[in-house]
Amino acid sequence: MISQGTWAGDGSAYKGEMGAGSVCLHRQNKCLVVRVGREEEGANSLPELAAVARTLQATPPEVDLLYLCDSDTTLDKMLRWIGSGPRTTLAGDANADIMKTIIECVRERVIRGARPFMVKVKAHRGDPLNERADTQAERARQLLPECRQWTIHTSRMLYTWQDKDVKRLSTWSKAVRRAMLKEGAKFQRQKVLKRAAGNWNKEFLLTTDKGVARIRKVACTGVKCELMDNERWGWECMLQLQETEDRKTPAATTCATEFLLRVGQSGEFLGLWINSGAIHEAKRRRATQVITCSFSCGKWLHMIGARASPRCELCRREGRHGQEAIEHLLEEIVEHIQSAGCKAQKKSVIGAHNRC
């Protein structure tokens, strides 16, 4: 260990509050804490960088420094400045102000002949110095807002979204991307349920007895609990259509969409399978095409103008030596070619079913 110059630092971010802390090995009562600003930008690496900057500022520049850090991101941001010459720039860096402080402190230390050593340690693995630094970072996060440093906002765009009952505010991150995907999925689900409600109106309101009986049942349910919103009404309509006997068309848009909307039918496992890196990309892409109804079957090719007819080409080849009239064949869609209804696939589908 370097005499009088061994430090460990850590950062903490939780519920919109950030803090940084560092401790010295040789002086037990020597610790540094700082409340970090720009919480609304949600920069995860900012408190870690703040701990480095605060330690460099507080230690003598003529003394060697050994700094223990548990953040790969922080060390990588500093590493890119070593031996890179004049080509490296802070332009576009989200934390340019704090990086400038770190670079100037390291530069002054090198000019004076001192050596700064940055060492990576594993987080929460029982390292005493790292655990003490983590405690100080938690303490720093609870300081008064008036104690904050590095509070100047950057020019990055901020995104706002509602996560259950909590309002979130952050710059672009994985959390923002997940929120966008989630809201986009909700919008698509509302469109499907609206389509199901329209189909229900066309089918059941024309048959007075069934339509009136269903309306009475749903109305009684609403009175007992609460009035239905559009989404719940769409669910009721889609379930009613799915329970109809001898139904040959989807209740809403497609059979794949209805499968993904069913509760308790392993839809979440399908999502994990598609996002798994252990699955070959071609298989995941094929599954995504099936789910999004963009699989390159006959109907899709006909829709984009790549085939003259949407009818099943496999059935045409199997029927009457390929001479069967094309207009009498079913459309070549995913549901058709994966069922026993396709003449060319019938034997394979039945065999796969019997092996289950």
VENVEN-V912780 format. One record per residue. N is the residue number from 1. RES is the residue in one small letter. PHI is phi in whole degrees, -180 to 180 (* if undefined). OMEGA is omega in whole degrees, -180 to 180 (* if undefined). D_LAST is the distance of its C-alpha to the last C-alpha in Angstrom with 1 decimal. Layout:
N_RES_PHI_OMEGA_D_LAST ; N_RES_PHI_OMEGA_D_LAST
This chain:
1_m_*_178_64.0 ; 2_i_-80_-177_66.5 ; 3_s_-62_175_69.4 ; 4_q_66_-176_69.6 ; 5_g_-135_179_66.9 ; 6_t_-105_-176_63.5 ; 7_w_-129_172_61.5 ; 8_a_-135_-179_58.0 ; 9_g_-131_180_56.8 ; 10_d_-155_178_53.8 ; 11_g_-125_-179_52.9 ; 12_s_-140_178_51.3 ; 13_a_-139_-178_49.8 ; 14_y_-159_176_48.6 ; 15_k_52_175_48.8 ; 16_g_78_178_51.1 ; 17_e_-125_-178_53.5 ; 18_m_-129_178_54.0 ; 19_g_-147_179_56.2 ; 20_a_-134_180_57.1 ; 21_g_-147_177_58.7 ; 22_s_-146_-177_59.9 ; 23_v_-134_179_61.7 ; 24_c_-104_-178_64.0 ; 25_l_-70_-171_63.6 ; 26_h_-84_178_67.3 ; 27_r_-123_-174_68.4 ; 28_q_-62_-178_66.3 ; 29_n_-88_-179_68.0 ; 30_k_-94_178_67.5 ; 31_c_-144_-179_64.6 ; 32_l_-122_177_64.0 ; 33_v_-133_178_62.2 ; 34_v_-151_174_61.8 ; 35_r_-82_-174_60.1 ; 36_v_-99_-180_58.5 ; 37_g_-89_-178_58.7 ; 38_r_59_-179_56.6 ; 39_e_-63_-177_53.9 ; 40_e_-67_179_52.9 ; 41_e_-83_173_51.9 ; 42_g_60_-180_49.3 ; 43_a_-79_-177_50.0 ; 44_n_-69_-178_48.1 ; 45_s_-84_-177_50.2 ; 46_l_-61_179_53.5 ; 47_p_-63_177_54.2 ; 48_e_-66_177_53.5 ; 49_l_-65_178_55.9 ; 50_a_-63_178_58.4 ; 51_a_-64_178_58.4 ; 52_v_-65_-178_59.2 ; 53_a_-62_-178_62.0 ; 54_r_-65_179_63.5 ; 55_t_-68_179_63.7 ; 56_l_-64_179_65.3 ; 57_q_-69_-172_67.8 ; 58_a_-88_-178_68.8 ; 59_t_-98_-180_69.2 ; 60_p_-60_-177_72.4 ; 61_p_-71_-179_71.8 ; 62_e_-94_-178_73.8 ; 63_v_-109_176_71.6 ; 64_d_-60_-177_68.4 ; 65_l_-128_172_65.2 ; 66_l_-112_-175_62.0 ; 67_y_-115_179_59.3 ; 68_l_-99_-175_56.0 ; 69_c_-133_-180_53.2 ; 70_d_-105_-177_49.6 ; 71_s_-114_176_48.7 ; 72_d_-65_-178_47.6 ; 73_t_-61_-180_48.2 ; 74_t_-63_-180_51.8 ; 75_l_-66_179_52.6 ; 76_d_-66_179_51.0 ; 77_k_-66_178_53.3 ; 78_m_-80_-177_56.3 ; 79_l_-64_-178_55.3 ; 80_r_-67_179_55.4 ; 81_w_-94_-178_59.1 ; 82_i_-88_177_60.0 ; 83_g_68_-177_61.7 ; 84_s_-91_178_60.5 ; 85_g_72_-175_64.1 ; 86_p_-78_-176_65.1 ; 87_r_-75_-179_61.9 ; 88_t_-75_-177_60.0 ; 89_t_-139_176_60.6 ; 90_l_-91_180_59.8 ; 91_a_-61_-180_59.3 ; 92_g_87_178_56.0 ; 93_d_-75_-178_55.5 ; 94_a_-67_-179_54.4 ; 95_n_-120_-176_56.5 ; 96_a_-62_-177_59.5 ; 97_d_-65_-179_62.1 ; 98_i_-76_176_60.7 ; 99_m_-67_177_59.9 ; 100_k_-62_177_63.6 ; 101_t_-62_-179_64.8 ; 102_i_-64_-177_62.7 ; 103_i_-64_-179_63.8 ; 104_e_-66_179_67.5 ; 105_c_-66_179_67.4 ; 106_v_-66_180_65.8 ; 107_r_-62_179_68.3 ; 108_e_-63_-180_71.3 ; 109_r_-66_180_70.0 ; 110_v_-69_179_69.7 ; 111_i_-61_-179_73.2 ; 112_r_-84_175_74.7 ; 113_g_88_178_73.2 ; 114_a_-90_-176_70.6 ; 115_r_-119_174_67.0 ; 116_p_-92_178_64.0 ; 117_f_-115_177_60.9 ; 118_m_-110_-174_57.5 ; 119_v_-120_178_55.0 ; 120_k_-86_174_51.3 ; 121_v_-124_179_50.2 ; 122_k_-78_-178_46.9 ; 123_a_-80_174_46.8 ; 124_h_55_176_46.5 ; 125_r_-115_176_46.5 ; 126_g_91_177_49.6 ; 127_d_-67_-173_52.2 ; 128_p_-59_-177_55.3 ; 129_l_-68_179_56.9 ; 130_n_-67_178_53.8 ; 131_e_-67_177_53.1 ; 132_r_-64_178_56.7 ; 133_a_-65_178_56.4 ; 134_d_-63_177_53.3 ; 135_t_-64_179_55.3 ; 136_q_-68_177_58.1 ; 137_a_-66_176_55.8 ; 138_e_-64_177_54.5 ; 139_r_-65_180_58.2 ; 140_a_-65_-179_59.1 ; 141_r_-64_-178_56.4 ; 142_q_-93_177_58.2 ; 143_l_-68_-180_61.6 ; 144_l_-65_179_63.3 ; 145_p_-59_180_62.5 ; 146_e_-67_-178_66.1 ; 147_c_-88_-174_65.4 ; 148_r_-68_172_62.9 ; 149_q_-121_-178_63.4 ; 150_w_55_-175_61.9 ; 151_t_-107_-178_61.7 ; 152_i_-70_-177_62.5 ; 153_h_-74_175_59.7 ; 154_t_-90_-179_58.2 ; 155_s_-90_-178_57.7 ; 156_r_-72_180_53.9 ; 157_m_-71_178_52.1 ; 158_l_-104_-180_51.0 ; 159_y_-116_180_47.9 ; 160_t_-119_176_47.6 ; 161_w_-153_-178_44.6 ; 162_q_-102_177_43.7 ; 163_d_-111_-173_41.2 ; 164_k_59_180_40.8 ; 165_d_-104_-177_44.4 ; 166_v_-111_177_45.7 ; 167_k_-89_-178_47.3 ; 168_r_-102_178_46.4 ; 169_l_-141_-176_48.8 ; 170_s_-161_168_48.1 ; 171_t_-77_-177_48.6 ; 172_w_-62_-179_45.7 ; 173_s_-158_177_43.0 ; 174_k_-64_179_39.3 ; 175_a_-65_178_39.7 ; 176_v_-66_180_41.4 ; 177_r_-63_179_38.6 ; 178_r_-63_179_35.9 ; 179_a_-65_178_38.1 ; 180_m_-65_179_38.5 ; 181_l_-64_-180_34.7 ; 182_k_-65_180_34.2 ; 183_e_-68_176_36.9 ; 184_g_-64_177_35.8 ; 185_a_-66_178_32.3 ; 186_k_-63_179_34.1 ; 187_f_-64_179_36.2 ; 188_q_-65_178_33.3 ; 189_r_-65_178_31.7 ; 190_q_-63_177_35.0 ; 191_k_-64_180_35.2 ; 192_v_-65_-179_31.8 ; 193_l_-67_176_32.8 ; 194_k_-65_177_36.2 ; 195_r_-66_178_34.6 ; 196_a_-64_178_32.5 ; 197_a_-64_177_35.8 ; 198_g_-65_178_37.4 ; 199_n_-65_178_34.8 ; 200_w_-64_179_35.1 ; 201_n_-61_-178_38.9 ; 202_k_-67_-173_38.6 ; 203_e_-88_-170_36.4 ; 204_f_-94_179_37.5 ; 205_l_-73_176_41.1 ; 206_l_-79_176_41.7 ; 207_t_-102_-168_40.6 ; 208_t_-56_-175_43.2 ; 209_d_-61_-180_41.9 ; 210_k_-66_-178_38.4 ; 211_g_-64_-179_39.8 ; 212_v_-66_179_42.6 ; 213_a_-63_180_40.4 ; 214_r_-67_180_38.0 ; 215_i_-62_179_40.9 ; 216_r_-63_-180_42.5 ; 217_k_-64_-180_39.4 ; 218_v_-66_179_39.0 ; 219_a_-63_177_42.7 ; 220_c_-63_178_42.9 ; 221_t_-62_179_40.1 ; 222_g_-65_180_42.2 ; 223_v_-68_-178_45.4 ; 224_k_-67_-177_44.0 ; 225_c_-112_-180_42.8 ; 226_e_-158_-180_43.9 ; 227_l_-66_-178_44.2 ; 228_m_-77_170_41.1 ; 229_d_-92_-176_41.1 ; 230_n_-64_-178_39.7 ; 231_e_-68_-179_36.4 ; 232_r_-67_177_35.7 ; 233_w_-63_178_36.8 ; 234_g_-63_177_34.3 ; 235_w_-62_180_31.5 ; 236_e_-61_180_32.6 ; 237_c_-66_-178_32.9 ; 238_m_-67_178_29.5 ; 239_l_-63_178_27.8 ; 240_q_-63_-180_30.0 ; 241_l_-68_-179_28.9 ; 242_q_-67_180_25.2 ; 243_e_-82_-179_25.7 ; 244_t_-70_-180_27.5 ; 245_e_-73_176_26.0 ; 246_d_57_178_25.4 ; 247_r_-83_-176_25.9 ; 248_k_-106_-180_25.3 ; 249_t_-118_179_26.6 ; 250_p_-62_180_25.8 ; 251_a_-70_-179_27.8 ; 252_a_-120_-178_29.3 ; 253_t_-116_-180_28.9 ; 254_t_-133_178_25.3 ; 255_c_-67_179_21.8 ; 256_a_-63_179_21.1 ; 257_t_-64_-180_24.2 ; 258_e_-65_178_23.2 ; 259_f_-64_-178_19.8 ; 260_l_-68_-179_21.8 ; 261_l_-87_-179_24.3 ; 262_r_-71_179_22.1 ; 263_v_-83_177_22.9 ; 264_g_79_-180_20.2 ; 265_q_-111_174_17.3 ; 266_s_69_177_17.2 ; 267_g_-63_-180_19.6 ; 268_e_-68_178_21.7 ; 269_f_-71_176_19.0 ; 270_l_-64_177_18.7 ; 271_g_-64_177_22.5 ; 272_l_-64_180_22.5 ; 273_w_-66_-179_20.1 ; 274_i_-68_-178_22.4 ; 275_n_-88_-177_25.5 ; 276_s_-79_177_24.4 ; 277_g_-75_179_26.6 ; 278_a_-78_180_24.1 ; 279_i_-91_-180_21.9 ; 280_h_-59_-175_23.3 ; 281_e_-60_-180_25.6 ; 282_a_-62_179_24.3 ; 283_k_-69_179_20.7 ; 284_r_-67_179_22.3 ; 285_r_-66_179_24.7 ; 286_r_-65_178_22.0 ; 287_a_-65_178_20.2 ; 288_t_-64_178_23.7 ; 289_q_-63_-180_24.6 ; 290_v_-66_-178_21.6 ; 291_i_-65_-177_22.6 ; 292_t_-88_178_26.3 ; 293_c_60_177_25.9 ; 294_s_-115_176_27.7 ; 295_f_-65_-172_25.1 ; 296_s_-79_174_27.1 ; 297_c_-92_-173_25.8 ; 298_g_-60_-178_28.3 ; 299_k_-65_180_29.3 ; 300_w_-67_179_30.0 ; 301_l_-63_177_31.9 ; 302_h_-67_-178_33.9 ; 303_m_-66_-180_34.7 ; 304_i_-93_175_36.2 ; 305_g_84_-179_38.1 ; 306_a_-92_179_36.2 ; 307_r_-143_-175_35.1 ; 308_a_-73_-176_37.1 ; 309_s_-134_177_34.4 ; 310_p_-85_-176_31.3 ; 311_r_-72_-173_29.7 ; 312_c_-70_-180_26.6 ; 313_e_-73_180_28.0 ; 314_l_-66_178_24.9 ; 315_c_-66_-179_25.3 ; 316_r_-65_-180_29.0 ; 317_r_-70_-178_28.6 ; 318_e_-81_-174_26.4 ; 319_g_-90_173_28.6 ; 320_r_52_177_31.8 ; 321_h_57_176_32.2 ; 322_g_83_-177_32.2 ; 323_q_-103_-178_35.0 ; 324_e_-67_-178_33.2 ; 325_a_-61_-174_35.1 ; 326_i_-67_-176_33.6 ; 327_e_-73_180_34.6 ; 328_h_-90_-177_32.3 ; 329_l_-90_177_29.2 ; 330_l_-78_179_26.9 ; 331_e_-68_179_27.3 ; 332_e_-87_178_25.2 ; 333_i_-119_-176_23.6 ; 334_v_-60_-179_20.4 ; 335_e_-60_-177_18.8 ; 336_h_-74_-174_19.9 ; 337_i_-75_176_18.8 ; 338_q_-101_-179_15.2 ; 339_s_-121_178_14.9 ; 340_a_-74_178_15.3 ; 341_g_-71_176_18.9 ; 342_c_-83_-175_19.8 ; 343_k_-61_-179_21.0 ; 344_a_-78_-176_20.5 ; 345_q_-99_-172_16.9 ; 346_k_-57_-177_15.8 ; 347_k_-64_-179_14.7 ; 348_s_-69_-179_12.7 ; 349_v_-65_180_11.0 ; 350_i_-65_178_10.2 ; 351_g_-64_178_9.0 ; 352_a_-65_178_6.6 ; 353_h_-64_-178_5.4 ; 354_n_-72_179_5.5 ; 355_r_-84_-179_3.8 ; 356_c_-71_*_0.0
